[in-house]
């Protein structure tokens, strides 16, 4: 009889402890799914940009080599190449910015803010939405500078 009492009391305790509000669980689950989805979207955009970083680095080096070569030309040829030099300098500036922007964004996103908002889902969702925009702009800067570089380098060959 004593064991039956403890068994029933233990069962009642378990049932009481497991009585959760389902609506809170559903809201939390929906917010968690949204936050996870946004995080994946941000990562996907980031990966798209990162996949081009080696190419960007090679284009930076090639552009700098061309500028160095132009600088070694005789004065008259150097002056004639001024328009090309200016285009190459503009390209190098864009490539350097894209490289800088990716490094800066990754530092801020992955290092500075990685776990800051993990306990506040609604703030995390808003943060991830804003980072989706920023990561998109960084990736666009990378892809745009590479496209411009391809076009320019093709023209001056």
C-alpha positions in Angstrom: 0.0 0.0 0.0 2.8 2.3 0.9 4.5 1.7 -2.5 1.2 2.3 -4.3 0.9 5.7 -2.7 4.5 6.7 -3.7 3.9 5.4 -7.2 0.7 7.5 -7.6 2.3 10.5 -6.0 5.3 10.2 -8.4 3.0 9.8 -11.4 1.0 12.9 -10.4 4.2 14.8 -10.0 5.4 13.8 -13.4 2.1 14.7 -15.0 2.0 18.1 -13.3 5.6 18.9 -14.3 4.9 18.1 -17.9 1.8 20.2 -18.2 3.1 22.9 -20.6 1.1 25.6 -22.4 1.0 24.4 -26.1 0.4 27.8 -27.5 3.6 29.1 -26.1 5.4 26.1 -27.5 3.9 26.6 -30.9 4.9 30.3 -30.9 8.4 29.6 -29.8 8.7 26.8 -32.4 7.5 29.1 -35.2 9.9 31.8 -34.1 12.7 29.3 -33.8 12.0 27.9 -37.2 12.0 31.4 -38.7 15.2 32.4 -36.9 16.9 29.2 -38.1 15.6 29.8 -41.6 16.9 33.3 -41.7 20.2 32.2 -40.3 20.5 29.6 -43.1 19.6 32.3 -45.7 22.3 34.6 -44.3 24.8 31.7 -44.4 23.8 30.9 -48.0 24.4 34.5 -49.1 27.7 34.5 -47.2 28.8 31.2 -48.8 28.0 32.6 -52.3 30.3 35.5 -51.7 33.0 33.5 -50.0 33.1 31.1 -52.9 34.4 34.0 -55.0 37.0 35.3 -52.6 40.0 33.4 -54.0 39.1 34.7 -57.5 38.8 38.2 -56.1 42.2 37.9 -54.5 43.8 36.8 -57.8 42.1 39.7 -59.6 43.5 42.1 -57.0 47.0 40.8 -57.6 46.6 40.8 -61.4 45.3 44.4 -61.3 48.1 45.5 -59.1 50.6 43.8 -61.4 49.2 45.7 -64.4 49.3 49.0 -62.5 53.0 48.3 -61.6 53.8 47.5 -65.2 52.1 50.7 -66.4 54.2 52.6 -63.9 57.4 51.2 -65.4 56.6 52.5 -68.9 58.5 55.4 -70.5 56.9 58.8 -69.7 55.2 59.1 -73.1 53.7 55.6 -73.0 52.7 56.1 -69.4 50.8 59.3 -70.3 49.1 57.6 -73.1 48.0 54.8 -70.8 46.5 57.2 -68.2 42.8 56.3 -69.0 43.6 52.6 -68.6 45.5 53.3 -65.4 42.6 55.2 -64.0 40.2 52.4 -64.8 42.6 49.8 -63.2 42.9 52.0 -60.1 39.1 52.2 -59.9 38.8 48.5 -60.3 41.4 47.9 -57.6 39.6 50.2 -55.3 36.3 48.2 -55.8 38.1 44.9 -55.4 39.7 46.1 -52.2 36.4 47.4 -50.8 34.7 44.1 -51.5 37.5 42.2 -49.7 37.3 44.6 -46.8 33.5 44.5 -46.6 33.5 40.7 -46.4 36.1 40.7 -43.7 34.4 43.3 -41.7 30.9 41.7 -42.0 32.3 38.3 -41.0 34.0 39.7 -38.0 30.9 41.5 -36.8 28.5 38.7 -37.6 30.3 35.6 -36.6 32.6 36.9 -33.8 30.9 39.9 -32.3 27.2 38.9 -32.4 27.2 35.1 -32.7 25.5 34.3 -29.4 24.4 37.8 -28.3 20.7 37.4 -29.1 20.3 33.6 -28.7 17.9 34.1 -25.8 15.8 36.8 -27.4 14.2 35.3 -30.5 12.3 38.3 -31.8 15.4 40.5 -31.6 17.4 37.7 -33.2 14.9 37.5 -36.1 15.2 41.3 -36.7 18.9 41.2 -36.5 19.1 38.3 -39.0 16.8 40.1 -41.4 19.1 43.1 -41.3 22.2 40.9 -41.7 20.5 39.2 -44.7 20.5 42.7 -46.4 24.1 43.5 -45.4 25.4 40.1 -46.5 23.6 40.5 -49.8 25.2 43.9 -50.4 28.6 42.5 -49.6 28.1 39.6 -52.0 26.9 42.0 -54.6 30.0 44.1 -54.1 32.2 41.0 -54.7 30.3 39.8 -57.7 30.0 43.3 -59.2 33.7 44.0 -58.8 34.6 40.7 -60.4 32.3 41.3 -63.3 33.8 44.7 -63.8 37.3 43.3 -63.6 36.5 40.5 -66.1 35.2 43.1 -68.5 38.1 45.5 -68.1 40.8 42.9 -68.2 39.3 41.4 -71.3 39.3 44.8 -73.0 42.9 45.6 -72.2 44.4 42.3 -73.3 
